[in-house]
Amino acid sequence: VPVNLSLAEGKEKLLEMIDGFIYERIEMADKVIARGGVARINDGDVIMTYARSRVVEMVFSKAHEDGKKFRVVIVDSRPKYEGKALCKRLVNKGIDCTYILLNGVSYVMKEVTRVMVGASTILANGAVIARVGTATVGMMADVYNIPVIVCCETYKFHERVQVSSISFNELGDPEDLVDIDRDTRAETGKSEDVLKDWRKVNNLKLLNLVYDLMPAKFVSMVITEVGQIPVTSVPVVLREYMKYSLVE
């Protein structure tokens, strides 16, 4: 924001810049990514995704609108169960879906033709930071030689380098891990959560990691608003955007 503007003018200019960023780098970017993702879907494909990504949902919706015949395998996990919402939305649109939990990935991976996931961040070394469990899906896809496509806007690219999800992560509420379903209660024969008093157990800690890191070697392609690129091109994109962000 220019320093010669008044406070009111500065606020107006800042809001204008924020709106422009949202429109160009998020809204329009998602539409371009959706078109790129649709081009990667063929009739008869079985596409696996994990949890819920807004831009991946846009890809599936656009492909369905274009008349492509495919099936989506939605992999989900505790404690958020984000895939349930995605499954409901896709089924309501008439898209064939299969819903499984993370521990069943290996059983259905042999049917899958490609994996398509979103990302929270892609680092300079090509590692993908995404909802915890994504790395497991990527690893299983690699075992079965199935391509993994990451749909991600370039504003999520980061110059930081990270090789594990332990060195830097977000911790979720440990209480989210305590709430078990009624089927588990029936199996254990208890009418209440088995970990209800876990804080009183001195040698027990509950670790609820929000994200994990999927190594670059598991990623076949990244679909962005600037094109479909390998993860090795992330530093190039960062370098180009940094040219325009430098203040003289």
Secondary structure, DSSP 8 states (H G I E B T S, - for coil): --TTS-HHHHHHHHHHHHHHHIIIIIIHHHHHHHHHHHTT--TTEEEEEES--HHHHHHHHHHHHTT--EEEEEEE-TTT-HHHHHHHHHHHTT-EEEEEEGGGHHHHGGG-SEEEEE-SEEETTS-EEEETTHHHHHHHHHHTT--EEEE--GGGEES---S-SSSS--B--GGGGT---HHHHHHHT-SS-TTTTGGG-TT-----B-EEEE-GGG--EEEETTEEE-GGGHHHHHHHHHHHH---
